[in-house]
Amino acid sequence: MKQIYHLVTIQLKEFYREPGILFWAFIFPIAIAGVLGLAFTTKGVPQTRVAIISSSHDASGLSAKIEKAFSNSSGGNSDGLGVIIPQVLAEEDAIKALKRGEINLLVKEDEKGNLEFSFDPSNANAQRDYLLLSNALLTMQGKEQGSSSIRRLDSKGTRYIDYLVPGMLAMGVMNSCLWGVGWNLIEMRMKKLLRRMSATPMNKLAFVMSFFFTRIFVTTVESIIFLTFTFTVFENAFFGSIPAALLIFLTGNFVFACIGIFVGSRAQSAQVGNGLVNAFTFPMMVLSGIFFSYKNFPDIVLPFIKHLPLTLVADSLRAVFIEGAGLAEIIYPCVFMVGIGFFFLGVGLRIFRWS
């Protein structure tokens, strides 16, 4: 037992003498929990928007009816299940908002008071919004209610899979670059390979940029396999410009490779390296609207979320894939991503160490 005691003591001292490990083991999980908890609980009851088609018989009247239905519910929130906020939109604008994930459900009313709900049945959030709204209207109207029908939105561009695929593609590029560049640099430093390379007349910039060009090749192969699968199985939408999609792909690779260079510029242990990579990837995966729209976050943080690298790549790819955007529409996010990339590349080179 005495031997075990001394061995355990040695390992605990090694653990507590590494400040980086202490941060990632204790402080980082609390910080992430605090940020995400704040983001998801500031509004209390979940709020979602529904589009009232402006060509309805009485669009403003239907909007007022929905507001009244929820104001009459328990605490104005339908017994804590959520609140539906109506928004009168032209059908074209409503479809565009649906493709961007800003809304899940469209409602239209004819002159006889019959309602038509349009949504993608494979979208769980859309099903929830439909059930919540139809129940609220049913409770309010009682026997005076008209009939209702469901219109399936399963054409290309309006399905949830069309929203999901560009986001998954962007997330794949991010993970491949950050882990492939950042983690490889840290691993080479741990194995003392970087120290040997520092003895050669090799340019530091050329060395780190070689990771970027390697990642382009790797992510291209990964993306081709991924898109071949989705186009074959799901026949997902692609209405935009191929050159625009390629430009987003290249700038996305550049910005994430530069962040990877920054992440791997100084870390010397697997624990710290793992924490650093997760510190960049995990918040962006949660905040950038990969699986659901980030428009549900508080308005005060939306400008920050919209300018995260993963959000810029995912939104730009969605604009090309399902809205038919061309080069003109994606120039600004691409330029912004290049600026972010040069910032992290400059800082990473500044603090980079070979050993």
C-alpha positions in Angstrom: 0.0 0.0 0.0 2.9 2.4 0.7 4.1 1.9 -2.8 0.7 2.7 -4.3 0.4 5.7 -2.0 3.7 7.2 -3.3 2.8 6.4 -6.9 -0.6 8.1 -6.6 1.0 11.1 -4.9 3.5 11.4 -7.8 0.8 11.3 -10.4 -1.4 13.9 -8.6 1.5 16.3 -8.2 2.3 15.9 -11.9 -1.3 16.7 -12.7 -1.6 19.8 -10.5 1.8 21.2 -11.6 0.5 21.6 -15.2 -1.6 24.9 -15.3 -2.9 24.1 -18.7 -4.4 20.8 -17.6 -6.0 22.5 -14.6 -7.7 25.1 -16.8 -9.1 22.5 -19.3 -10.1 20.0 -16.6 -11.9 22.4 -14.2 -12.4 25.9 -15.6 -13.2 25.2 -19.2 -16.2 22.8 -18.6 -17.7 25.3 -16.2 -17.3 28.2 -18.7 -18.9 26.2 -21.5 -21.8 25.1 -19.3 -22.3 28.7 -18.2 -22.3 30.1 -21.8 -24.5 27.4 -23.2 -26.8 27.5 -20.2 -27.1 31.3 -20.6 -27.8 31.0 -24.3 -30.6 28.4 -23.9 -32.3 29.7 -20.8 -32.4 33.5 -21.1 -35.7 33.4 -22.9 -37.3 31.0 -20.5 -40.0 29.4 -22.6 -38.9 28.5 -26.2 -40.1 30.9 -28.9 -40.4 30.0 -32.5 -41.7 32.0 -35.5 -44.3 30.9 -38.0 -44.9 32.6 -41.4 -48.5 33.7 -42.2 -48.7 33.9 -46.0 -49.7 37.4 -47.0 -52.0 36.2 -49.7 -54.3 34.6 -47.1 -57.9 35.8 -46.9 -57.2 37.8 -43.7 -53.5 37.5 -42.9 -53.4 40.3 -40.3 -56.6 38.8 -38.7 -55.0 35.3 -38.6 -51.8 36.8 -37.1 -53.9 38.5 -34.3 -55.8 35.3 -33.8 -52.5 33.3 -33.1 -51.2 36.0 -30.8 -54.5 35.9 -28.9 -54.5 32.1 -28.7 -51.2 32.1 -26.9 -52.0 35.1 -24.7 -55.1 33.1 -23.5 -53.0 30.1 -22.7 -51.5 29.5 -19.2 -49.0 32.3 -18.6 -49.1 33.1 -22.3 -46.8 30.2 -23.1 -49.2 27.3 -23.8 -48.5 25.7 -20.5 -44.7 26.1 -20.8 -44.5 24.2 -24.1 -43.5 27.3 -26.0 -44.8 30.3 -27.8 -45.4 30.7 -31.5 -44.8 34.2 -32.9 -46.6 35.0 -36.2 -44.9 36.9 -38.9 -46.8 38.0 -42.1 -44.6 37.3 -45.2 -45.0 36.9 -48.9 -44.8 33.3 -49.9 -41.5 33.8 -51.7 -39.9 35.4 -48.6 -41.5 32.7 -46.3 -39.9 29.9 -48.4 -36.5 31.7 -48.3 -36.8 32.0 -44.5 -37.7 28.3 -44.3 -34.6 27.4 -46.4 -32.4 29.4 -44.0 -33.9 27.6 -41.0 -35.4 30.8 -39.6 -38.9 29.3 -39.5 -40.3 25.8 -39.7 -43.9 26.3 -40.5 -46.0 28.2 -43.1 -49.8 28.9 -42.5 -52.4 30.0 -45.0 -56.1 30.7 -44.6 -58.8 30.8 -47.2 -62.0 32.8 -47.3 -63.9 30.0 -45.5 -61.5 30.0 -42.6 -59.8 26.7 -43.6 -56.1 26.5 -42.6 -53.3 25.0 -44.6 -50.1 24.2 -42.7 -47.0 23.7 -44.8 -43.9 22.1 -43.4 -41.4 19.2 -43.8 -42.8 16.2 -41.8 -39.3 14.9 -41.4 -38.3 18.0 -39.4 -39.0 17.3 -35.7 -39.1 21.0 -34.9 -41.6 21.6 -37.6 -43.8 18.9 -36.3 -43.6 20.4 -32.8 -44.5 23.9 -34.1 -47.5 22.5 -36.1 -48.9 20.6 -33.1 -48.4 23.5 -30.8 -50.1 26.0 -33.1 -52.9 23.8 -34.2 -53.7 22.9 -30.6 -53.7 26.5 -29.6 -56.1 27.5 -32.4 -58.3 24.5 -31.7 -58.6 25.4 -28.1 -59.5 29.0 -28.9 -61.9 28.4 -31.8 -63.8 25.4 -30.3 -66.8 24.5 -32.5 -66.3 27.5 -34.8 -63.1 26.1 -36.2 -62.9 25.4 -39.9 -61.0 22.5 -41.4 -57.3 22.3 -41.7 -54.9 20.4 -44.0 -51.2 19.7 -44.3 -49.1 20.4 -47.3 -45.9 18.5 -47.4 -42.8 20.5 -48.2 -40.7 17.8 -49.6 -39.4 19.4 -52.8 -35.6 20.1 -53.1 -34.5 23.1 -51.1 -37.3 23.1 -48.6 -36.5 19.8 -46.8 -34.5 19.6 -43.5 -31.9 17.5 -45.2 -31.2 20.4 -47.7 -30.5 22.6 -44.7 -28.4 20.0 -42.9 -26.0 18.9 -45.7 -24.2 22.3 -46.2 -23.8 22.6 -42.5 -22.4 19.1 -42.2 -20.0 19.8 -45.0 -18.7 23.0 -43.3 -18.3 21.2 -40.0 -16.3 18.4 -41.7 -13.9 21.0 -43.1 -13.5 22.6 -39.7 -12.9 19.3 -37.9 -10.5 18.0 -40.5 -8.4 21.2 -40.5 -8.3 21.9 -36.8 -7.5 18.3 -35.8 -5.4 17.6 -38.9 -3.2 20.8 -38.5 -3.4 21.7 -34.8 -3.1 18.2 -33.4 -0.4 17.2 -35.9 1.8 20.1 -34.9 1.3 19.3 -31.2 2.1 15.6 -31.8 5.2 16.5 -33.8 6.4 18.7 -31.0 5.8 16.0 -28.4 7.8 13.5 -30.5 10.7 16.1 -30.8 10.3 16.1 -34.6 9.9 19.9 -34.7 13.2 20.3 -32.9 15.0 18.3 -35.6 13.3 20.3 -38.3 14.3 23.6 -36.7 18.0 22.6 -37.4 17.3 22.6 -41.2 17.2 25.8 -43.3 13.5 25.5 -43.6 11.2 28.6 -43.7 8.7 28.6 -40.8 5.9 30.0 -43.0 6.5 27.4 -45.7 6.5 24.7 -43.1 3.1 25.6 -41.6 1.5 26.4 -44.9 2.4 22.9 -46.1 -0.3 21.7 -43.7 -2.9 24.0 -45.4 -2.2 22.5 -48.8 -2.2 19.0 -47.4 -5.6 19.7 -45.8 -7.0 20.9 -49.1 -6.3 17.6 -50.7 -7.6 15.6 -47.7 -10.8 17.7 -47.3 -11.5 17.5 -51.0 -11.5 13.7 -50.9 -13.6 13.7 -47.8 -16.1 16.2 -49.2 -16.4 14.3 -52.5 -17.2 11.1 -50.7 -19.7 12.9 -48.4 -21.5 14.7 -51.2 -21.6 11.6 -53.4 -23.4 9.8 -50.6 -25.9 12.7 -49.9 -26.6 13.4 -53.6 -27.1 9.6 -54.2 -29.2 8.8 -51.2 -31.1 12.1 -50.4 -30.8 13.9 -53.7 -30.2 17.1 -51.8 -30.5 20.5 -53.5 -27.8 22.4 -55.4 -29.1 25.4 -57.2 -26.1 27.8 -57.1 -22.8 28.4 -58.7 -20.1 25.7 -58.6 -17.3 28.4 -58.7 -18.9 30.1 -55.7 -19.1 26.8 -53.8 -15.4 26.1 -54.6 -14.4 29.6 -53.4 -16.2 29.0 -50.1 -14.5 25.6 -49.8 -11.0 27.1 -50.3 -11.5 30.0 -48.0 -13.0 27.7 -45.4 -10.0 25.5 -45.6 -7.7 28.5 -45.3 -9.4 30.0 -42.2 -9.6 26.7 -40.3 -6.1 25.7 -41.3 -4.8 29.0 -39.9 -6.8 28.5 -36.7 -5.2 25.1 -36.5 -1.7 26.6 -36.9 -2.5 29.0 -34.1 -3.9 26.2 -31.9 -0.8 24.0 -32.5 1.8 26.8 -32.2 2.8 26.3 -28.6 1.1 23.4 -26.8 3.4 20.6 -25.6 1.1 18.0 -24.1 -1.8 15.9 -25.4 -4.2 17.2 -22.6 -3.6 20.8 -23.4 -3.8 20.2 -27.2 -7.0 18.3 -26.9 -8.5 21.0 -24.8 -7.4 23.8 -27.2 -8.9 22.1 -30.3 -12.1 21.4 -28.4 -12.2 25.0 -27.2 -12.5 26.2 -30.8 -14.6 23.4 -32.4 -17.2 22.7 -29.7 -18.6 26.3 -29.3 -18.8 26.7 -33.0 -20.6 23.4 -33.5 -23.2 24.5 -30.9 -23.6 28.1 -31.9 -23.2 28.1 -35.7 -26.5 26.6 -36.6 -25.3 23.3 -38.0 -28.3 21.2 -36.8 -30.8 24.0 -36.0 -31.0 27.7 -36.7 -28.9 30.0 -34.6 -31.7 32.6 -34.9 -33.2 31.1 -31.7 -30.3 32.5 -29.6 -30.7 35.9 -27.9 -30.6 38.8 -30.4 -27.7 40.4 -28.5 -25.3 37.5 -29.4 -26.5 37.1 -33.0 -24.0 39.5 -34.6 -21.1 37.6 -32.9 -22.5 34.2 -34.0 -23.0 35.4 -37.6 -19.3 36.2 -37.9 -17.9 33.0 -36.4 -15.9 31.1 -39.1 -18.1 28.1 -39.1 -21.2 30.2 -39.4 -19.8 32.1 -42.3 -18.9 28.9 -44.1 -22.2 27.1 -43.4 -24.4 30.1 -44.3 -22.5 30.7 -47.5 -22.7 27.1 -48.5 -26.5 27.1 -47.8 -26.9 30.2 -49.9 -25.2 28.5 -52.8 -26.8 25.0 -52.3 -30.4 25.9 -51.6 -30.9 29.6 -52.6 -28.9 29.6 -55.8 -26.4 32.2 -54.8 -23.5 33.1 -57.0 -20.0 34.7 -56.6 -21.4 38.2 -55.9 -23.4 37.0 -52.9 -20.6 35.2 -51.2 -17.7 37.7 -51.7 -18.1 39.4 -48.3 -18.1 36.3 -46.1 -15.1 35.0 -48.1 -13.1 38.2 -47.7 -14.0 38.2 -44.0 -12.8 34.6 -43.6 -9.5 35.4 -45.3 -9.0 38.3 -42.9 -9.7 36.0 -39.9 -7.3 33.5 -41.4 -4.5 36.0 -41.8 -5.0 37.2 -38.2 -4.6 33.7 -36.7 -1.8 32.9 -39.1 0.1 36.0 -38.0 -0.4 35.4 -34.3 0.4 31.7 -34.7 3.7 32.4 -36.4 4.6 35.0 -33.8 4.2 32.6 -30.9 5.2 29.4 -32.7 8.0 27.4 -31.0 9.8 24.4 -32.4 10.4 22.6 -29.0 
